[in-house]
């Protein structure tokens, strides 16, 4: 990519809840020479965000652009080496920006957890991005960096040990954090798409929905996205993990993009860890029932409106205390084709969907900007593991997150 572009990174959506957090991370942790610009619909609000950042950011340019203004997005993409987008729901707002970046050969990263959006973006713009050299890297937040990189580090260790391909990987997620209005909007948007379209319903039911070559995928049956309530050895109860239906498909796409390097017979599943003993069992059953009730309520427009009123509004999210005291931990257990057993952990401080996500997306942006010569030699519609790989693992470790593997 040409190094004479005006900016290194443009953050679109800088005035939103997560956008502000990402802007602060870039200001506090980006190399001084990184040329960052903030973009959004309101120059006044952008100026307020810039003023709230450390002094090193006070000369960052401000770019006014609407996510549906094709001409403005084309100018924005052509002005920078990397675009970072926090403007969701992405199915509603994201495709024009992906189109502009793919055409301009501009690297792109986002926070989407929306399967239909990633599928449509890949179908429409993967070939253009591969031709231009643009890396279009979706899911660079809590959806789905820990899952995706957790399986990648397992694969690296098993390969180094000559233990054969991964055969079965199970992830158990635990976290303390909150929910923002943007996350609610995205979830509701997917439900509305599914209600309108049988094609979307079939896509969401397909475990290989994000495969770059669906016909080439193996016939290996995959575990269900909604894992049943059960108790693990040691007494911990599990419940369904709401993000599993997206994360699992991102991991399978990563596997396929790397020539099924993890293993063509890989089975991958995610669940949520709850508590121990009778109270843990009761919590797991209650959580499962609650998730089912919310999902059922979202299907019908009248009850969907009630659910939306009860959950955080767009532009809101956890307060500073909740963000700082939050944490995430994902424990993975793996068995290889040769029968070797491994454990991996992806974890870190901060509310997972916001404080920790700002670190993940910020470091993804810096990797695309400063580490281009060390990234996997791929362009097109990518995942964190396939597009950023070990470079992002190393960056996140340096930023205080954990990605570790040990043999059992």
C-alpha positions in Angstrom: 0.0 0.0 0.0 1.2 3.5 -0.8 2.8 5.1 2.3 2.0 8.7 1.0 -1.6 8.6 2.2 -2.6 11.5 4.4 -3.5 9.3 7.4 -2.4 6.0 8.9 -5.6 5.2 10.8 -9.1 6.7 10.5 -11.5 5.8 13.2 -15.1 6.0 11.9 -17.6 6.1 14.7 -15.3 8.0 17.1 -18.2 9.7 18.9 -20.0 6.5 19.8 -19.6 4.6 23.1 -17.0 2.1 21.9 -15.5 4.5 19.5 -14.5 6.9 22.3 -12.8 4.0 24.1 -10.9 3.0 21.0 -9.8 6.6 20.4 -8.4 6.8 23.9 -6.5 3.5 23.5 -4.9 4.7 20.3 -4.0 8.0 21.9 -2.5 6.4 25.0 -0.8 3.3 23.4 -0.2 4.1 19.7 3.4 5.1 18.6 3.8 8.8 18.5 4.3 8.8 14.8 0.9 7.2 14.1 -1.2 9.6 12.1 -4.7 9.1 13.4 -7.9 10.9 12.3 -11.3 10.8 13.9 -14.4 10.5 11.7 -18.1 10.7 12.2 -21.3 12.6 11.2 -20.8 15.6 13.5 -17.7 17.9 13.5 -18.9 19.4 16.8 -19.1 16.0 18.6 -15.8 14.9 17.0 -14.1 18.0 18.5 -15.6 17.2 21.9 -14.1 13.6 21.7 -10.7 14.9 20.6 -10.7 17.5 23.5 -11.3 14.7 26.0 -8.3 12.7 24.8 -4.7 13.2 26.0 -2.8 16.2 24.6 -1.0 14.0 22.1 -4.3 13.6 20.2 -5.3 17.3 20.2 -4.0 17.9 16.7 -5.7 14.8 15.2 -7.7 15.7 12.0 -11.5 15.5 12.1 -13.3 14.1 9.1 -17.0 14.4 8.6 -18.5 11.4 6.9 -21.8 9.6 7.0 -21.8 5.8 6.7 -24.3 6.0 3.8 -22.5 8.7 1.8 -20.7 6.7 -0.8 -18.6 9.7 -2.1 -17.5 10.7 1.4 -16.6 7.1 2.2 -14.6 6.8 -1.0 -12.6 9.9 -0.1 -12.1 8.7 3.5 -10.8 5.3 2.4 -8.5 6.8 -0.2 -7.0 9.1 2.4 -5.7 6.5 4.8 -3.9 3.2 5.1 -6.3 1.7 7.7 -10.0 2.3 8.5 -11.4 1.2 11.9 -15.2 1.1 12.1 -17.3 1.0 15.3 -20.5 2.0 13.5 -23.0 -0.7 14.0 -25.3 -2.5 13.5 -23.1 -3.3 10.6 -25.8 -4.9 8.5 -27.5 -1.5 8.5 -24.5 0.7 8.3 -21.4 -1.3 7.3 -21.4 -2.4 3.7 -20.7 0.9 1.9 -17.5 1.4 4.0 -16.3 -2.2 3.3 -16.9 -1.5 -0.4 -14.9 1.7 -0.3 -12.0 0.1 1.5 -11.9 -2.9 -0.8 -11.9 -0.7 -3.9 -9.2 1.7 -2.5 -6.9 -1.1 -1.2 -7.3 0.2 2.3 -7.1 -2.2 5.3 -10.2 -2.4 7.5 -11.2 -3.7 10.9 -14.5 -3.8 12.7 -16.3 -5.1 15.8 -19.1 -7.0 14.1 -20.7 -10.0 15.6 -23.3 -10.3 12.8 -23.1 -13.5 10.7 -25.3 -12.2 7.9 -23.2 -9.0 7.5 -19.9 -10.9 7.3 -21.4 -13.3 4.8 -22.7 -10.5 2.6 -19.5 -8.5 2.8 -17.4 -11.5 1.8 -19.7 -12.4 -1.0 -19.8 -8.9 -2.4 -16.2 -7.6 -1.8 -13.8 -10.4 -1.1 -12.6 -10.6 -4.7 -12.2 -6.8 -5.0 -10.2 -6.7 -1.8 -7.9 -9.6 -2.8 -7.3 -7.8 -6.1 -6.5 -4.4 -4.4 -4.6 -6.0 -1.5 -7.0 -4.8 1.2 -7.2 -6.8 4.4 -10.9 -6.7 5.5 -10.7 -8.1 9.0 -14.0 -8.5 10.8 -14.8 -9.5 14.4 -11.8 -7.7 16.1 -13.4 -7.4 19.5 -14.6 -9.8 22.2 -16.5 -11.2 19.2 -14.3 -13.0 18.2 -10.7 -12.3 19.0 -10.2 -14.5 22.2 -12.0 -17.5 20.5 -10.2 -17.1 17.2 -6.7 -16.5 18.6 -7.2 -19.1 21.4 -7.7 -21.8 18.7 -4.7 -20.4 16.7 -2.3 -20.7 19.7 -3.5 -24.3 20.3 -2.8 -25.1 16.6 0.6 -23.5 16.9 1.5 -25.6 20.0 0.2 -28.9 18.6 2.1 -28.3 15.3 5.3 -27.5 17.2 4.9 -30.8 19.2 4.1 -32.8 16.0 0.9 -33.8 17.7 -1.3 -33.9 14.6 -4.3 -31.7 13.7 -6.8 -30.6 16.2 -9.7 -32.9 16.4 -12.0 -31.6 19.2 -11.8 -28.1 20.9 -14.2 -26.9 23.6 -14.2 -23.4 25.0 -15.6 -22.3 28.3 -16.3 -18.6 28.7 -16.5 -16.7 31.9 -16.6 -12.9 32.3 -17.7 -9.9 34.3 -19.1 -7.1 32.2 -22.1 -5.1 31.0 -24.1 -4.6 27.8 -24.3 -1.5 25.6 -27.1 -0.3 23.4 -25.1 -1.0 20.3 -24.9 -4.7 21.2 -28.6 -4.8 21.8 -29.2 -3.1 18.4 -27.1 -5.6 16.6 -28.9 -8.6 18.2 -32.3 -7.2 17.5 -31.2 -6.5 13.9 -30.3 -10.1 13.3 -33.6 -11.3 14.8 -35.5 -9.0 12.5 -33.5 -10.2 9.4 -34.2 -13.8 10.3 -37.9 -13.0 10.8 -38.1 -11.5 7.3 -36.0 -14.0 5.4 -35.8 -17.8 5.2 -32.4 -17.5 3.6 -31.1 -15.7 6.7 -32.6 -18.4 8.9 -30.9 -21.1 6.9 -27.6 -19.2 7.0 -27.8 -18.8 10.8 -28.4 -22.5 11.2 -25.4 -23.5 9.0 -22.3 -24.3 11.2 -20.1 -23.4 8.2 -22.1 -20.2 7.3 -18.9 -18.1 6.9 -16.9 -20.6 5.0 -15.0 -19.2 2.0 -15.8 -22.4 0.1 -18.9 -24.1 1.5 -18.8 -27.0 -0.9 -15.3 -27.9 0.1 -16.1 -28.1 3.8 -15.9 -31.6 5.4 -19.0 -33.4 6.5 -17.8 -33.5 10.1 -20.9 -32.9 12.3 -20.5 -29.9 14.5 -21.7 -29.6 18.1 -24.9 -27.5 18.6 -24.4 -23.8 19.2 -26.7 -24.0 22.2 -24.9 -26.4 24.5 -27.0 -28.1 27.1 -26.8 -27.3 30.8 -24.3 -29.8 32.4 -21.8 -30.1 35.2 -18.1 -30.5 34.4 -15.6 -32.6 36.3 -14.8 -30.5 39.3 -18.3 -29.3 39.8 -18.7 -26.3 37.5 -22.0 -25.9 35.7 -22.3 -24.6 32.1 -25.0 -22.8 30.2 -25.3 -21.7 26.5 -23.0 -18.9 25.5 -24.8 -16.3 23.5 -21.8 -15.5 21.3 -21.2 -19.1 20.3 -23.3 -19.0 17.2 -21.0 -16.3 15.7 -17.6 -17.2 17.3 -17.7 -20.8 16.1 -18.3 -19.8 12.6 -15.4 -17.3 12.7 -13.1 -20.0 13.9 -14.2 -22.4 11.2 -13.7 -19.6 8.6 -10.2 -19.1 10.0 -9.5 -22.8 9.6 -10.7 -22.8 6.0 -8.8 -19.6 5.0 -5.6 -21.3 6.2 -6.2 -24.4 4.1 -7.9 -26.3 7.0 -4.6 -26.2 8.8 -6.2 -26.8 12.2 -7.7 -30.1 10.9 -10.4 -31.0 8.4 -12.2 -33.0 11.1 -12.1 -30.2 13.7 -15.1 -30.1 16.0 -15.5 -26.8 17.9 -18.0 -25.7 20.5 -18.4 -22.9 23.1 -20.3 -22.8 26.4 -20.5 -20.4 29.3 -19.1 -21.3 32.7 -21.4 -20.5 35.7 -21.0 -21.6 39.3 -20.4 -24.7 41.4 -22.8 -26.9 43.4 -26.5 -26.4 43.8 -26.4 -22.7 43.4 -24.4 -23.1 40.2 -26.9 -25.5 38.8 -29.8 -23.2 39.7 -27.9 -20.3 38.0 -27.2 -22.3 34.9 -30.9 -23.4 34.6 -32.1 -19.9 35.3 -29.7 -18.3 32.8 -30.7 -20.8 30.1 -34.4 -20.1 30.7 -33.8 -16.4 30.7 -31.9 -16.5 27.4 -34.6 -18.6 25.8 -37.3 -16.2 27.0 -35.4 -13.2 25.6 -34.9 -14.9 22.3 -38.6 -15.8 22.1 -39.6 -12.3 23.0 -37.4 -10.8 20.3 -39.2 -12.8 17.6 -42.5 -10.9 17.9 -42.6 -7.1 17.2 -44.8 -6.2 20.3 -42.6 -8.1 22.8 -39.5 -7.1 20.9 -40.3 -3.5 21.6 -40.7 -4.3 25.3 -37.3 -6.0 25.5 -35.7 -3.1 23.8 -37.1 -0.6 26.3 -35.8 -2.8 29.2 -32.3 -3.0 27.8 -29.7 -0.2 27.3 -30.4 2.4 24.7 -28.1 3.1 21.7 -25.1 5.1 22.7 -25.0 3.9 26.3 -23.0 1.2 28.0 -21.2 0.2 31.3 -19.9 3.1 33.4 -16.2 3.6 34.1 -16.2 1.5 37.3 -17.9 -1.5 35.6 -15.4 -1.2 32.7 -12.4 -1.2 35.0 -13.5 -4.0 37.3 -14.6 -6.3 34.5 -12.6 -9.2 33.1 -12.9 -12.1 30.7 -11.5 -15.6 30.8 -11.8 -18.3 28.1 -10.5 -21.7 28.8 -10.1 -24.1 25.9 -9.5 -27.8 26.1 -8.3 -29.7 23.0 -7.6 -33.2 21.8 -5.5 -33.8 18.6 -5.8 -36.6 16.1 -2.9 -38.4 17.8 -4.7 -38.3 21.2 -2.6 -35.5 22.7 -4.4 -33.2 25.2 -3.9 -29.4 25.6 -5.3 -26.5 27.6 -5.3 -22.9 26.5 -6.4 -19.7 28.1 -7.4 -16.3 26.6 -8.0 -13.8 29.3 -7.6 -10.2 30.3 -8.7 -7.3 32.5 -11.5 -4.9 31.8 -15.1 -5.3 30.8 -14.9 -7.7 27.9 -17.3 -6.0 25.4 -15.9 -2.5 26.0 -12.6 -1.9 27.9 -11.0 -5.2 26.6 -12.6 -4.8 23.2 -11.1 -1.3 22.8 -7.6 -2.9 23.4 -8.3 -5.7 20.8 -9.6 -3.4 18.1 -7.0 -0.7 18.8 -4.1 -3.2 18.6 -5.6 -4.7 15.4 -5.5 -1.2 13.9 -1.9 -0.7 15.0 -0.9 -4.2 13.6 -2.4 -3.3 10.2 -0.6 0.0 10.3 2.8 -0.8 11.7 3.3 -4.6 11.1 2.2 -5.0 7.6 5.4 -6.8 6.6 4.9 -9.4 9.3 1.2 -10.2 8.8 0.0 -13.3 7.1 0.3 -13.0 3.3 -3.4 -12.7 2.7 -5.9 -10.1 1.5 -9.7 -10.2 1.1 -12.4 -10.9 3.7 -10.4 -12.2 6.7 -10.7 -13.1 10.4 -8.4 -12.0 13.2 -6.5 -15.3 13.1 -6.2 -15.5 9.3 -5.6 -11.8 8.8 -3.5 -10.8 11.8 -2.4 -14.1 13.3 0.6 -14.2 15.6 1.2 -10.5 15.3 -2.0 -9.7 17.1 -1.3 -12.4 19.7 2.0 -10.8 20.5 0.5 -7.3 20.6 -2.3 -8.3 22.9 0.1 -10.1 25.3 2.2 -6.9 25.4 -1.0 -5.0 26.2 -1.7 -7.1 29.2 -3.9 -9.9 27.9 -3.1 -13.6 28.2 -2.8 -16.2 25.4 -1.1 -19.3 26.8 -1.1 -23.1 26.1 0.1 -26.1 28.1 0.0 -29.8 27.5 -2.2 -31.7 29.9 
